[in-house]
């Protein structure tokens, strides 16, 4: 799950992580009022969308850039009017762009030096790792490649938590002076607490800066949260912005289906995540392109199968459907009835290839054969993929 | 012999009174597995009634172990309570803990893993289909089944199977059985980013097991567990291995159903992993329909 920049700033404020003062606005009037409250001086206004490259983006109304500087409340208000309700296209949004419904107004900070700072859950060591670098404001993967010595990694003990020596090593690695080190000590402790308390999978700050007047603060942040832990963080769930998500994925999540939209022409419906990935792979291997990843899970109901068909058919790129079910515990006859029912309900017109295997498969295949529907049956995964590719041409 | 479990393994089920746990405890009993105890806090003294036998239920794992001598536990406890259930089994010194539960928070597993390192227990999973050592009866009846795999597709034999995924494992097992080759033990290690047992751990066990003559290792995008296992195998494994890596078509940065299945960098893509497996002498199937066939070729059958 992603969150907006203004929401990240709220979390920072709540946990005592230093960041520039900022306010969110969803209209010109609100933006002007926010600018007035923030007082004099230079202000920055940023479009709030879940995508990078905002500064260099272009609005569909022709206005250039999703990040601007302004000096007066009136100027900020005018800039807000050009952004709110408009669609911003950046290198990460695709041609469709993203609708901007909110802007964030913050103090513009004069930067002396930029750093990179992140806390991630490291799967190899099963522990959180803090990654820091003196080369801030840049793509960290590039830094890792060109100057790996500029990156410091500090592992945190999974049950003891952040220790004083961890912080000392980071301060040394970032070459901070005494005063900056003192500020960093407080910042990293607050940030680690935020990371732990909210079940984050990642907090990435790029850049963390020292300002011209010597203040250490976090400017831009990217958060990742553990989906499995969202049940215990209603505050984070409240940050979810479904207008930022693929509507097909939002619909799928209502039925507990695991769906990810892609841009091929063969839709697939599979039970189990590993087999679903393998089914996508074999479509590609057979010369086709998968339209989606869709795992209906181990105990899919008729209702879920019907919902899955509706979502698949809502994708205009889909020219054919491949259903691959390994009915281990599930009865293939029950699954077959679910498929037939879903076809009837949705008035399916696309070619449908079904591969059923496992428990009570014979009865399942009979249900499909006797349904009167033009279902193409296959015995193996390979045969199913070949038939599906042949159908879509 | 098989690895980890055999026909005589005594199994307790944590969460036996839940719908999912109860269903699979019943299927294991039908398969001939010695399910000797159930654990549900607050329901001690009751029994789990099934056509094969009635299984006593205890309030705590320690009590169940003491009364029945169970050495393995299957965990079907809902995600918010699953880490606690694993810790309770570790505390009761259960030798083999199999966590089926999907959706345990990563931070919970981080703490469990830390405790596990200083314990006498082995954890398989979480978010896994469990293990099967097939029996010698009809449809492999009489084996040990811990978890949710369909028992009847197995056949007792000499291939060890290790995988992160459930249905993809069944696919491989089914291919082997259809080709006439049985399995020593099939282990689903689970699709989460932090798990108890790795591909490498299982390869080591298969390598030391007399009954296992060849191995299928199934992996997917994300992390470097398959690469680590392959590098070990190149140096130390005496047995032929066939591999498959799912997720060649997965877009970067998206979690593909399993919490651990996400392409983060250049090295955890399917292509990168396949290349490493091949360099290490593992026969890689590009087509998941040919996992069994690929193994037989590598095995010289």
Interface residues (C-beta under 8 A of the other chain):
Chain A: X121 X123 X124 X126 X127 X128 X141 X157 X158 X159 X196 X199 X201 X226 X227 X228 X229 X231 X232 X258 X260 X262 X270 X271 X272 X273 X274 X275 X276 X277 X278 X279 X280 X281 X282 X283 X284 X285 X290 X293 X295 X298 X326 X328 X329 X357 X358 X359 X380 X381 X382
Chain B: X24 X27 X79 X80 X103 X104 X105 X106 X107 X108 X109 X110 X111 X113 X114 X115 X148 X149 X150 X152 X153 X163 X164 X165 X166 X167 X168 X169 X170 X171 X174 X191 X193 X194 X218 X220 X221 X222 X223 X224 X244 X246 X247 X248 X249 X250 X251 X254 X255 X256 X257 X258 X259 X260 X261 X265 X270 X286 X287 X288 X289 X290
